[in-house]
Amino acid sequence: MRQDIIACRDILLAEKALNEELGIWRSVNAVIERMLERELELHQAYAEIQAKLGDYPQAPRVFLDRVLTVAALWSPEQAAAMRTDLKRLRLVNAEIATCARQLAGLLREREALHNKTDFSSDTHYHVCEVIDQAAESNYLFKSWVRDELRTLRGRYDLKYWPRIADFVDVLAGDAAAADIEVHEPITEAVTSSQRPSRADFFKALFAAVEETMDGLPRLLPIDFRLTDESYAALANCALGLGPDDMVEGVYVKRLRQRMREAESMS
């Protein structure tokens, strides 16, 4: 058995043993098992990893860890779920904006009815009342803020404070103008396209590798590049792709080209 293959296998086995010992990362271990079962398909990729990273003691482990993590946490199924979450978040913000505008209108209508009729609802009319009651179960608020807020409310009459309807209007505008941010670059890469595809895994893996190419001793060298064929083999095995779904190096090459073109146009 070639040493480069043994070295990569040992990295996977050590990672699996540690996860089992700690009782964590079952999803990562499932990826490891797939890669161990299909080791023959990975011989060329392992040889290239060791050839290009062998001078950096921790780099092969770091790279394989990126493959395992992306396959476990950003699989095509999970990428589809992330898109669903993103779509739902946009919809929720839109619904909040609509409902808040409607609520603000109702609050103003109720206030007008209170003022022009002989009826009242004995409901909150001061924003500080709402804050006070909403924080009833917040120990820190009651211990440190409530008395000062009540003192401040007593010092300034109602005209100095926003109406509750105005408060709700701000929530409506805030939701309507919400700009959704992605805090994880890998998630951003996965959800950058509208429809899920096998490209999601590669986009996530490329982003994960780029994150670790800082040239530091425990990370990947800044000039590290892996061939399209090796990336294809890693994807096929890590994701457990069957004969009808497997990708080849030419697929990865075209994907990289499209990504470069899209980046140049942005």
C-alpha positions as CSV (number, residue, x, y, z in Angstrom):
1,M,0.0,0.0,0.0
2,R,1.4,3.4,-1.0
3,Q,2.3,5.7,1.9
4,D,0.2,8.6,0.6
5,I,-2.9,6.5,0.7
6,I,-2.1,5.1,4.2
7,A,-1.5,8.7,5.4
8,C,-4.9,9.9,4.3
9,R,-6.6,6.8,5.6
10,D,-5.0,7.2,9.0
11,I,-6.2,10.8,9.1
12,L,-9.8,9.6,8.5
13,L,-9.5,6.7,11.0
14,A,-8.1,9.0,13.7
15,E,-10.9,11.5,13.2
16,K,-13.6,8.8,13.3
17,A,-12.1,7.3,16.5
18,L,-12.0,10.6,18.2
19,N,-15.6,11.4,17.3
20,E,-16.7,8.0,18.5
21,E,-14.8,8.5,21.8
22,L,-16.5,11.8,22.4
23,G,-19.8,10.8,21.1
24,I,-20.0,13.6,18.5
25,W,-20.2,14.3,14.8
26,R,-22.1,11.2,13.7
27,S,-22.7,12.9,10.4
28,V,-19.0,13.4,9.8
29,N,-18.3,9.8,10.7
30,A,-20.9,8.7,8.1
31,V,-18.9,10.7,5.5
32,I,-15.7,9.0,6.7
33,E,-17.2,5.6,6.3
34,R,-18.3,6.3,2.7
35,M,-14.8,7.5,1.9
36,L,-13.2,4.4,3.5
37,E,-15.5,2.1,1.6
38,R,-14.6,3.8,-1.7
39,E,-10.9,4.3,-1.1
40,L,-9.9,2.9,-4.4
41,E,-11.6,5.8,-6.2
42,L,-9.6,8.2,-4.0
43,H,-6.1,6.9,-4.6
44,Q,-5.2,9.6,-7.2
45,A,-6.7,12.4,-5.0
46,Y,-4.8,11.1,-1.9
47,A,-1.6,11.0,-3.9
48,E,-2.1,14.6,-5.0
49,I,-3.0,15.8,-1.5
50,Q,0.2,14.3,-0.1
51,A,2.3,15.6,-3.0
52,K,1.1,19.2,-2.6
53,L,0.7,19.3,1.2
54,G,3.2,16.8,2.4
55,D,5.6,19.6,3.4
56,Y,3.0,21.1,5.7
57,P,2.5,18.5,8.6
58,Q,-1.1,19.6,9.5
59,A,-2.3,20.6,6.0
60,P,-3.5,17.2,4.8
61,R,-5.6,16.8,7.9
62,V,-6.9,20.4,7.6
63,F,-7.9,19.8,4.0
64,L,-9.6,16.5,4.6
65,D,-11.4,18.0,7.6
66,R,-12.8,20.6,5.2
67,V,-14.1,17.9,2.9
68,L,-15.7,16.0,5.8
69,T,-17.3,19.1,7.3
70,V,-18.7,20.4,4.1
71,A,-20.1,17.0,3.1
72,A,-21.7,16.6,6.5
73,L,-23.0,20.1,7.1
74,W,-23.5,21.5,3.5
75,S,-24.7,18.5,1.6
76,P,-27.1,19.0,-1.3
77,E,-30.0,18.1,0.9
78,Q,-28.9,20.6,3.6
79,A,-28.3,23.2,0.9
80,A,-31.9,22.8,-0.3
81,A,-33.1,23.2,3.3
82,M,-31.0,26.4,3.7
83,R,-32.6,27.8,0.6
84,T,-36.0,27.0,2.1
85,D,-35.0,28.8,5.3
86,L,-33.8,31.8,3.4
87,K,-37.0,32.0,1.4
88,R,-39.0,31.6,4.6
89,L,-37.1,34.4,6.3
90,R,-37.8,36.8,3.4
91,L,-41.5,35.9,3.6
92,V,-41.6,36.3,7.4
93,N,-40.1,39.8,7.1
94,A,-42.6,40.7,4.5
95,E,-45.5,39.3,6.7
96,I,-44.2,41.2,9.7
97,A,-44.1,44.4,7.7
98,T,-47.7,43.9,6.5
99,C,-49.0,42.9,9.9
100,A,-47.2,45.6,11.7
101,R,-48.6,48.3,9.4
102,Q,-52.1,46.8,9.9
103,L,-51.6,46.8,13.7
104,A,-50.4,50.4,13.7
105,G,-53.5,51.4,11.8
106,L,-55.7,49.6,14.3
107,L,-54.0,51.2,17.2
108,R,-54.5,54.6,15.8
109,E,-58.2,53.8,15.0
110,R,-58.7,52.6,18.6
111,E,-57.0,55.8,20.0
112,A,-59.3,57.9,17.8
113,L,-62.4,56.0,19.1
114,H,-61.3,56.6,22.7
115,N,-60.9,60.3,22.0
116,K,-64.1,61.0,20.2
117,T,-66.5,58.6,21.9
118,D,-67.7,57.9,25.5
119,F,-66.0,54.6,25.4
120,S,-62.5,53.4,26.4
121,S,-60.8,50.0,26.5
122,D,-58.5,50.4,29.5
123,T,-55.6,49.3,27.3
124,H,-52.0,50.5,27.2
125,Y,-51.6,54.0,25.9
126,H,-47.9,54.6,26.9
127,V,-45.0,52.8,25.3
128,C,-43.2,52.6,28.7
129,E,-46.2,50.5,30.0
130,V,-45.7,48.1,27.2
131,I,-41.9,47.8,27.9
132,D,-42.5,47.4,31.6
133,Q,-45.0,44.6,31.2
134,A,-43.1,42.9,28.4
135,A,-40.0,42.7,30.7
136,E,-42.0,41.3,33.6
137,S,-40.0,38.1,33.6
138,N,-36.7,39.8,33.0
139,Y,-34.9,39.8,36.3
140,L,-32.1,42.2,35.1
141,F,-34.7,44.7,33.8
142,K,-36.6,44.7,37.1
143,S,-33.4,45.0,39.1
144,W,-31.5,47.6,37.1
145,V,-33.8,49.4,34.6
146,R,-37.4,49.4,35.7
147,D,-37.1,52.1,38.5
148,E,-35.1,54.4,36.3
149,L,-37.5,54.0,33.4
150,R,-40.5,54.7,35.7
151,T,-38.7,57.8,37.0
152,L,-38.0,59.0,33.5
153,R,-41.6,58.4,32.5
154,G,-42.8,60.4,35.5
155,R,-40.5,63.3,34.6
156,Y,-41.7,63.7,31.0
157,D,-45.4,63.5,30.1
158,L,-46.9,61.6,27.1
159,K,-46.1,64.2,24.5
160,Y,-42.4,63.5,24.9
161,W,-42.8,59.8,24.1
162,P,-43.6,57.9,20.8
163,R,-47.1,56.6,20.5
164,I,-47.4,52.8,20.5
165,A,-48.6,52.9,16.9
166,D,-45.5,54.9,16.0
167,F,-43.4,52.2,17.7
168,V,-45.1,49.5,15.6
169,D,-44.6,51.6,12.5
170,V,-40.9,51.4,13.1
171,L,-41.1,47.6,13.3
172,A,-43.0,47.5,10.0
173,G,-40.4,49.7,8.3
174,D,-37.5,47.8,9.8
175,A,-38.9,44.4,8.5
176,A,-39.8,45.8,5.1
177,A,-36.2,47.2,4.6
178,A,-34.5,44.2,6.1
179,D,-31.3,43.2,4.2
180,I,-30.6,39.6,5.0
181,E,-27.0,38.9,5.8
182,V,-25.2,35.5,5.6
183,H,-22.7,35.2,8.5
184,E,-21.0,32.1,7.2
185,P,-19.1,32.4,3.8
186,I,-19.7,28.7,3.1
187,T,-23.5,29.1,3.5
188,E,-23.4,32.2,1.3
189,A,-21.6,30.1,-1.4
190,V,-24.1,27.3,-1.1
191,T,-27.2,29.6,-1.4
192,S,-25.8,31.9,-4.0
193,S,-27.8,30.3,-6.8
194,Q,-31.6,30.1,-7.0
195,R,-31.9,26.3,-7.6
196,P,-30.1,23.5,-5.8
197,S,-27.7,21.3,-7.7
198,R,-24.6,19.2,-7.2
199,A,-22.6,22.5,-7.7
200,D,-23.6,23.5,-4.2
201,F,-21.2,21.1,-2.6
202,F,-18.3,22.3,-4.7
203,K,-19.1,25.9,-4.1
204,A,-19.1,25.2,-0.3
205,L,-15.9,23.2,-0.5
206,F,-14.1,25.9,-2.5
207,A,-15.2,28.5,0.0
208,A,-14.1,26.4,2.9
209,V,-10.7,25.7,1.3
210,E,-10.2,29.4,0.5
211,E,-11.0,30.3,4.2
212,T,-8.1,28.1,5.3
213,M,-5.5,29.2,2.7
214,D,-3.8,31.8,5.0
215,G,-0.4,30.3,4.7
216,L,-0.2,29.7,8.4
217,P,1.5,26.5,9.8
218,R,-1.7,24.8,10.8
219,L,-3.7,25.9,7.7
220,L,-3.3,25.4,4.0
221,P,-0.6,27.1,1.9
222,I,-1.8,30.1,0.0
223,D,-0.9,28.6,-3.4
224,F,-2.6,25.3,-2.8
225,R,-4.6,24.0,-5.8
226,L,-6.2,20.6,-6.4
227,T,-7.1,19.2,-9.8
228,D,-10.6,19.0,-11.0
229,E,-10.4,15.2,-11.2
230,S,-9.4,15.0,-7.5
231,Y,-12.2,17.3,-6.4
232,A,-14.7,15.2,-8.4
233,A,-13.5,12.0,-6.8
234,L,-13.7,13.5,-3.3
235,A,-17.3,14.7,-4.0
236,N,-18.4,11.3,-5.4
237,C,-17.1,9.4,-2.4
238,A,-17.9,11.9,0.4
239,L,-21.5,12.4,-0.8
240,G,-22.0,8.8,-1.7
241,L,-23.0,9.5,-5.3
242,G,-24.1,6.5,-7.3
243,P,-23.2,5.7,-10.9
244,D,-26.0,7.8,-12.3
245,D,-25.1,10.9,-10.2
246,M,-21.3,10.8,-10.2
247,V,-19.4,13.8,-11.5
248,E,-16.2,14.0,-13.5
249,G,-13.3,16.4,-13.7
250,V,-14.8,18.2,-16.7
251,Y,-17.9,19.1,-14.6
252,V,-15.8,20.7,-11.9
253,K,-13.7,22.5,-14.6
254,R,-16.8,24.0,-16.2
255,L,-18.2,25.0,-12.8
256,R,-15.0,26.7,-11.8
257,Q,-15.1,28.6,-15.1
258,R,-18.7,29.7,-14.5
259,M,-17.8,30.9,-11.0
260,R,-14.9,32.9,-12.3
261,E,-17.0,34.5,-15.0
262,A,-19.8,35.3,-12.4
263,E,-17.2,36.8,-10.1
264,S,-15.7,39.0,-12.8
265,M,-19.1,40.4,-13.6
266,S,-20.0,41.2,-10.1
